[in-house]
Amino acid sequence: MIGYLEGKLLKKEQDRILLLAGQVGYEILLPAIVGETIGSKKIGEEIVLHIHYHQTERQPKPTLIGFNLEVEREFFRHFISVEDIGPIKAVQALTVPVREIARAIESRDLAYLKRLKGIGNRTAQKILATLEGKVAKFALIREAKKPAEAVPSEDFKEQVQEVLAKQLGHKVKEAKEMIAAALKRNSNISTAEDLFEEVYRGEVA
């Protein structure tokens, strides 16, 4: 199974690219949010993508779907677990950043979900029924265009506190205590995503 590809850009189309890696050309589907970040790349430039590999008995031809961040691919796998959302429909629906879709799910913003391409009222309701309470951490994803940008330590704590208080219903004092306990358990945390994981690891322990 292919999970990661690094190579040269051979060809660009509206929703896919051809990537040369190890003398093999891979056709990779790109959600719009990923295609936007690759749009400025020139033919021959190096590209790195995290890959979702899809192949089933009903669809024996392998399909490769590329993402800038591993956490985006993780969200995609949650997204396609929803009934009636297959990989192709999910690719077409990801026209806005993953963090915004996650926020809409956790805040039960049905109207926002219905604005996604190919998502009607019934499917939007299924998304909420399946994923509410499971995707809050994805609301903390930073812009893929700036993966190496350092985030000040206080800033990422505030990001997590905001999600806990404003989106998940915890009181501010409670959110601060949860964050402090998580950092006490693991002082090496340096990103909002890791902090959120540790907060909820403590909650379910």
C-alpha positions in Angstrom: 0.0 0.0 0.0 1.3 3.5 -0.9 1.1 6.0 2.0 3.7 8.6 1.0 5.2 9.8 -2.2 8.1 12.2 -3.0 9.0 13.0 -6.5 9.0 15.4 -9.5 5.8 17.0 -10.9 5.3 15.7 -14.5 1.9 17.0 -15.3 -0.9 19.1 -13.8 -4.6 18.9 -14.5 -7.6 20.5 -12.8 -8.1 17.8 -10.1 -5.0 15.6 -10.4 -1.3 15.5 -11.1 1.2 13.0 -12.5 4.1 12.5 -10.1 7.4 10.8 -11.0 8.7 8.8 -8.1 11.3 6.1 -8.4 11.0 6.1 -12.2 7.3 5.4 -11.9 4.6 8.0 -12.8 1.7 8.1 -10.3 -1.6 9.7 -11.1 -2.8 11.3 -7.9 -6.2 12.9 -7.3 -6.1 16.2 -5.3 -8.9 17.8 -3.3 -9.2 21.5 -4.2 -7.6 22.5 -0.9 -4.4 20.6 -1.9 -4.5 21.6 -5.5 -4.4 25.3 -4.5 -1.1 24.8 -2.7 0.4 23.0 -5.7 -0.9 25.4 -8.3 2.2 27.6 -8.1 4.5 24.6 -8.6 6.3 24.3 -11.9 6.8 21.1 -13.9 9.9 19.4 -12.7 9.7 20.7 -9.1 9.8 18.3 -6.2 6.6 17.5 -4.4 5.8 15.6 -1.2 2.4 14.1 -0.6 0.8 11.9 2.0 -1.3 9.4 0.1 -4.7 7.7 0.8 -4.7 4.5 -1.2 -8.2 3.2 -2.1 -9.0 -0.1 -3.7 -12.0 -2.4 -3.1 -13.6 -5.4 -4.8 -16.2 -3.0 -6.3 -13.5 -0.6 -7.4 -10.5 -2.8 -8.2 -8.6 0.0 -10.0 -6.4 1.7 -7.3 -7.0 5.3 -6.6 -4.4 7.6 -5.0 -5.5 10.7 -3.3 -2.9 13.2 -2.1 -2.6 15.5 0.9 -0.1 18.1 2.2 -0.4 17.0 5.8 -0.8 13.6 7.4 -3.5 15.0 9.6 -5.5 16.1 6.5 -5.4 12.5 5.3 -6.6 11.3 8.7 -9.6 13.6 8.6 -10.3 12.4 5.1 -10.5 8.8 6.4 -13.0 9.9 9.0 -15.0 11.7 6.3 -15.3 8.7 4.0 -16.6 6.6 7.0 -19.9 8.5 6.6 -22.5 6.5 4.7 -22.9 7.7 1.1 -19.6 9.5 1.1 -17.0 7.6 -1.0 -13.5 8.8 -1.8 -14.3 10.6 -5.0 -17.3 12.4 -3.5 -15.1 13.4 -0.5 -12.4 14.7 -2.8 -14.9 16.9 -4.6 -16.4 18.1 -1.2 -13.1 19.3 0.2 -13.3 22.8 -1.3 -12.5 24.6 2.0 -9.8 23.9 4.6 -10.3 20.8 6.7 -10.2 22.8 9.9 -13.3 24.8 8.8 -15.2 21.6 8.0 -14.2 20.1 11.4 -15.4 23.3 13.2 -18.7 23.1 11.3 -19.2 19.5 12.4 -18.4 20.2 16.0 -20.7 23.3 16.1 -23.5 21.4 14.3 -23.5 24.0 11.5 -25.6 22.1 9.0 -25.9 25.1 6.7 -22.1 25.3 6.3 -21.8 21.6 5.5 -24.6 21.9 2.8 -22.4 24.4 1.0 -19.8 21.8 0.4 -19.8 20.5 -3.2 -22.1 17.5 -3.6 -23.3 17.6 0.0 -27.1 17.9 0.4 -29.2 18.1 3.5 -29.5 14.4 4.1 -25.8 13.8 3.7 -24.9 16.7 5.9 -27.1 15.2 8.6 -25.3 11.9 8.2 -22.0 13.7 8.6 -23.1 15.2 11.9 -24.6 11.9 13.1 -21.4 10.1 12.3 -18.6 12.5 13.1 -19.8 15.0 15.8 -17.5 14.7 18.8 -14.8 12.9 16.8 -13.1 15.6 14.7 -12.5 18.6 17.1 -8.8 18.2 16.9 -8.8 18.8 13.2 -10.1 22.3 13.8 -6.6 23.1 15.1 -4.9 22.3 11.8 -2.7 25.2 10.6 -2.6 26.4 7.0 -0.9 23.8 4.8 1.0 26.6 3.1 2.9 27.2 6.3 3.8 23.8 7.6 7.2 24.8 9.0 6.0 28.0 10.6 6.7 28.0 14.4 3.8 28.7 16.6 4.6 30.5 20.0 3.9 28.2 22.9 1.2 30.4 24.4 -0.5 30.7 21.1 -1.1 27.0 20.7 -2.4 26.7 24.2 -4.9 29.5 23.5 -6.0 27.7 20.3 -6.8 24.5 22.3 -8.5 26.5 25.0 -10.7 28.3 22.5 -11.8 25.0 20.9 -12.5 23.4 24.3 -14.5 26.4 25.6 -16.2 27.8 22.5 -16.8 24.7 20.5 -16.9 21.8 23.0 -18.8 23.6 25.8 -16.2 23.4 28.6 -15.9 26.3 31.0 -12.8 28.5 30.5 -11.4 27.5 34.0 -12.1 23.8 33.2 -10.3 24.1 29.8 -7.3 25.7 31.5 -7.1 22.9 34.0 -7.4 20.3 31.3 -4.5 21.9 29.4 -2.3 22.3 32.5 -2.8 18.6 33.3 -2.0 17.5 29.8 1.2 19.6 29.8 2.1 18.1 33.2 1.8 14.6 31.8 3.8 15.5 28.7 6.0 18.6 28.8 7.4 18.0 25.3 4.2 19.0 23.6 4.8 21.8 21.1 1.7 21.9 18.8 -2.0 22.5 19.3 -2.8 19.1 17.6 -0.5 17.2 20.1 -1.9 19.1 23.1 -5.5 18.3 22.1 -4.6 14.6 21.7 -3.1 14.6 25.2 -6.0 16.5 26.8 -8.4 13.9 25.6 -6.1 11.0 26.3 -6.3 12.1 29.9 -10.1 12.4 29.8 -10.6 8.8 28.6 -7.9 7.3 30.7 
